[in-house]
Amino acid sequence: MSKHDSAATPRVRPRDRKQRIEHAAAAAFSRRGYHAVSMQDIADSVGISAPALYRHFPSKYALFVSAAMLLVDQLAVVTADAAELPLSTEDEGRVALGELIRVVADLTIELRATSGIYKWEGRYLEQADRARLNAGFQLNGDRFIAAHRSYRPNVDELERVYMALGTFAVFGSISAHDTILARPRLRALLTTAAWDVLNVDVSTYLSHTSPSADTAGEGGPAGGGPAVQSSTVEGSAPAGSKAAASTAAGSTPPLSRRERLLEASVRLFGARGYNETTIEEIATEVDLTPSGVYRHFDGKHALLLAVYERATQWLYPHQTEVEGSPLSPVDLLRSLIRAYIEHSFRSPELMRVFFAEKGNLTPQELRGVQASQAASLQAWVDCLLDLRPELNTREATVLVHAALGLITDLLAILPRFDDEAMARLIAFTDALLGIGPASESPDTQ
């Protein structure tokens, strides 16, 4: 072939280029966050120029919306056939649920690297786009609920919603970690966990709680802790106002200015995102000038690091607190679960910052956060392996992440932090981890 002929040969554009761009963008946004990813980054990952990328998507936001809808749109497609199955009997409900579980497990495994985008980055969607995303998840949730209603007709309808959300939390949890497991084994593990969530009997656990619905705002499980609506750092006063210290007047010492700055940062980073928050806004929250903030922290990034330090100390207790514990493996694991639930309820915004803003840490800072997290997760894994020796370390790790994901997702819809909420979440985590009912509860079999 002559040089002229070679130059004249038209370049073939892949027919699936747009889909490849969407997948690359979803993976990048999931891993690093919306603000940390540029259009050039995505173009480079696909092997095209930035101008070529803009021919498919006019803006970064347009690409973000398309990437965010990737999972929910495909879920609607793969669950459509199962949604048409008959649901006249319990057996038919079980068959339909089995098919829904199968297709959703396969899809989430296939899109594992991309499916985390909706969970922490969805706040950057505009209202109409967020409504469209939520409607998509509602459609898929309704399909599970309809099948489950035939399968277990006597379950309370609100409990059924929790079960459906918990099932999606199990599947979505694999986007939060990189544990490598052979695809057939991962599918089998997720399938069993999903059935365990859909079969959970919460009533036994609830029957052992004291009535607390009317006093939930006055304390959490075991007689302490603020209501779920309160967003606090290290158990301090609710962070819902600028004068957080004044809410504790007459009961606890006022917060230091440094603590108030941390509280304000957690609240603003959690609600708006680190990149959308300015030092000026943080200063205003605590009645300081921007220069006053710098007397306590070197800048916004230093505040973010302080928030991460607080989160790792609070959400993930040090390994030394677990080593040498006189508790049995099941009681130790359940104590870790209870502590995580309590801390998660007390500061959902701190949780949001911890999981959503890792893309704004340097590689060295991220390694430190991950090391602290891994040490605590290992305590969960070790306890689970003692209780379930048929599992290997990777399988136990997958289940622990599923339990953490379920707690995080359910706390977003449970109305308050009380004994009933704690009992419900422990029932779900017990079932998912396969560790049976709590020792103080009668056997549910």
Protein Blocks (a to p, Z undefined) as FASTA:
>chain_A
ZZklmmmpccdddfklmmmmmmmmmmmmmmnojklpcfklmmmmnopafklmmmmpmbfk
lmmmmmmmmmmmmmmmmmmmmmmpcckbfklmmmmmmmmmmmmmmmmmmmmmmmmmmmmm
mmmpcfklmmmmmmmmmmmmmmmmmmmmmmmmmbcfklmmmmmmmmmmmmmmmmmpccdc
dfklmmmmmmmmmmmmmmpcfklmmmmpccfklmmmnocehhiacdfklcceehiacfkb
fklmlmmgokaccddfklmmmmmmmmmmmmnojklpcfklmmmmnopafklmmmmbgbjk
lmmmmmmmmmmmmmmccfklmgopabdfklmmmmmmmmmmmmmmmmmmlmmmmmmmmmmp
cfklmmmmmmmmmmmmmmmmmmmmmmmmmbcfklmmmmmmmmmmmmmmmmmmmmbdcfkl
mmmmmmmmmmmnonopafkbccfZZ
